[in-house]
């Protein structure tokens, strides 16, 4: 009995000390895990509300994200070190919002988040780039690690990858200028005007980078979701018609269907002067289809 009482006497001050210690928040040290959640209204087989005057469904919805960072209260971007897995490699991640059912043509697997570690701190924002860095973009698909080995995300004629692949199926199809209907309205964003064959070891150069920088100043990594708003992306675009060139927008600087779409993505479609080098560069006003939301 005395031993039990003695143990209780010792335990009481110890518990009090632990409680008091818990009241003081120690300064952050080391790295901490982080998971960034993304959302896109792109469920296979479901009509997309408000995106067109006719019902529209998704056929494919995937994109690459790189250069991920969290923004602290001082406005500094602190890089996130991404985990290595089938969705993430060398700081670049593939997001996949379709599951290959009900008319979708991608893969059964879904991925709506990016995981990694970041230096412990107080973060109020997030930044990233939609696109694949040049060193990883221009490589042979059959020799590349996942997720760069997907030929469906490859863009062989431009010697790179599709940064964004969104394919939509409007009811009644897409009317082409010659009157011939076709099924899908496609958005394939990637670097364009590229020269060089990486398979032969040649250095690849591109006239237009077409990588989208995204910076959301108000974002709580623990609570908020990064929403990719298709309605905002396609505002002002008639998904039932194609203006010429490739069906939809495949990043061609002369494609009339890319004009409004590139403005929504915050990219300059054409150089400001003939022969200029600012084609495919970010516009000062930035993108307007990605935002932070709280579920």
N, C-alpha and C positions, 0 to 999 in steps of 0.2 A: 504493500500500500504506500509506504513512504517513497519507494522508487517511482511509483506512478505519479504521486504528488510532485515529486522533485522534477520529473519530466515535464509536467504541466507548467510548473513555475518557469522552467527554462524555455518552454515553447512559447509562452505568452509574450515575453519581450522580443523573442526572435521574430514572431509573426508581426509585431508592431513595427519592428525595424524594416521588415520587408515591405509592409504597407506604406511606410513613409518613403521608402526608396522608390516605390512605384509611382509616387506622386510627381517625382522629378523626371522629366524626359531627358534621357542622355543624348548627347549630340550624335547625329548620324555618323556611322562609320561603315566603310566597306561598300559592297554592292548589294543590291536587293533585287529580287525577281520582279518582273513587270509583264503584264499581259494586256495588249491593246486589242480591244474588240471592234470589229467592223460590222456594218450592216448594209444590205442592199435589198430592195424590194424586187427580188428576182427569182421567186419560187417557180419551179417548172410547172406548167399546166395551169397557172393562174393569170388572169388578166391583170395588166398593169393599169391601175386607175389613173385617169387624168393625163395620160401621156400622149394620147392621140384621139381623134374623133371616132375611131373604131377600136374594138378590142385588140390588144397587143399582148403577145406572150413572148417569153424569153426562150431563145435557143441555146445561147452560151453567154456566160458572164464571169470572166476571169481577168485578173490584173496583177502586175508585179509592183512591189513596193520596196524601196531601198532607202538608205541614208536616214534611218529612223533615229529620232532624238526627242528627249523631253526638254521643255523650256522651264527654267527656274524663275523665281520672282524677280530676279535681276535682268531677265530677258535673255539669259545665256542658253544656248542649245547644248545639252549634254548627251553625247551619243549613247544609244542603246546597243549593247552587244547581243546580237540575235543568237538563239540556240541553233544548233545544227540538227536538222531532221529532214524528212522527205519534202517538206514545204519550204524550208529555209536553208540557204547556203551562202556563206561569205557575205553576210549582211544584207541579203536580198531575199524577199519572201514572195510566194505566190498565194493570192487569195482566190478562192473558188466558191461561187455562190450557186452553182447548178449541180444537179445530181444525176444527170443522164436519164431522167425519166420524163414521160409525158411530152415528148417532142424535143427535149434537150439532147445535145449531141456530145457533151463533154465526158466527164468521168463520174463514177458513182460517189466518189469521196468529196466531202465539203471541207472548206477551211475558212473560217471567218475571224481568225485572230493571229496576232504576231506575238511571240514570246521571246524573252531574253532577260538580261540583267542590266541595271543602270546604277551608277553611283548614287548612294543614298542621299536624299535631299528633299526639298520642298518644291514640288513641281506644279505649275499652273497651266501648262500648254504642251503641245506636241507638234513636231515637224517631221516631214518625210518627203520623199520624192516618188512619184509614180513613174516607174521606168526601171530598166536594168542598166547598171554602170557599163561603160564601154568595154572594160576589160573582160566582163562576163557576157556581154551581149553578143559579141562577135566570136562565136566558136562553133565547132561541129556538134550537132545535136546528139549524134550516136555516141560521142565520146564525153559528153557533158554529164555531170552529176545531177540528180534531182534537185530542184524542179526544172532545171534548164534542158532536160532531155525530152520534154514533151513536144513532139513535132507539131501538134495542134496549136502551140503557142509560138512556133517558129515562123520566120518570115524570110524564106530562103532567097527570094529575089532582092531583098534588101540586106542580106547577110546579117540578120539579127533576129530579135524576138519581137513579138507583139507585146507592147507594154500594157495595152488594154485590148481585150477582145470581148465586145458586146454585140451579140447578134439577136435581132428582134424579128418576130413574125407577126406583122399586122394582118388582121382578118381581111381577106380579099387579095392579099399580096401587095407587091410594090410595082407601081406603073413606071416603066422606063420611058425615056423621051420618044423612042420609036413605036410606042404603044404596046410593046411586049411586056407582059407581067412576069415578075419573078417573086420568089418566096420571101426572102429575108432582107432586112435593112441592116447593114453591117457597119460597125465601128471598129477599125483596126488601127490603133495608134502605135507608132514605132518610129525609130529614126529613119529618115528618108533621104534619097539622093546619095545612097552609099556606094562606094567603090572599093574593090579589093576582095579577095577570096581568102577567108581565114583557114579554110581546109588546106590551102596551098602555102599557108604561113605568111600570106600577104597582110600588110597593115590595112585596116579598114578605116576609111574616112567617110563622113556623112555630111551632106550639106545642111541638114536640119536635125538637131538633136531630138526635139519633141519630148523632153522629159518635163513633167509637171511638178514644180515645187509646191508643197502644201504646208501652211503654217497656221495652226489654230491656237490663238493666244489664250483662250479660255477653255481649258480641258482638264478634267480631273481623271487621271489614269485609273483610279480605283472605282470610279462610278460611271463615267461617261462612255459613250459609244461613238465611233467615227462613222457617220452616215454618208453613204454614197448615193446621192439623190438623183435618180434617173429622170424624174420629172424636170428638175432644174437643168440637167445636162441637155435634154432634148427640147427645152423650151424654144419655140420659134422654128423647129424643124418639122416638116411634114413627112412622117414616116410611111405614108402611103405612096409617095412619089420619089423618084430619083432624078436629079438634075442633069446627070451625064457623067461619063467616066465610069469608074468602078461603082458598083451598087452600094449606096451609102457613102461613108467617108473612110478612105484607107490612107489618109495622111498626104494625099497628093496636093501640092500647093495650088494647082489649077482646078481642083475639083470644087464645083459650086456648092456641094453639100457639106463641105468642110468649113465654110466661112463662119457660120453661126456657131457650129459645134466647137471650133477652136477658140472662139471668144469665150464660151462657157468654160473651157478647159484652161483658159488663161494663157494661151500660146499664140504667138505670131505665126500666121499661116504662111505669109510671103515676106521676103526681105523688104525693108523700107525703100531700098533703091535697087535697081537691077544689078545683079552680081554681088549684092551685099551678103553679109554673113550672119545677119540677125534673124533669118527665117528659122522657125522652130524654137525661138527663145521665149522666155516668159514675158508676158505683158505686165506693165506696172500695176494694173488693177488686180491681177491675180485670178485664180480660178473661182468659180461660183457654184460648184455642184457638190462640194464636200464640206460638211459642217459637223460640229460636236453636238450631240443630243444626250439628254439624260432619260433613261427608260422610266 
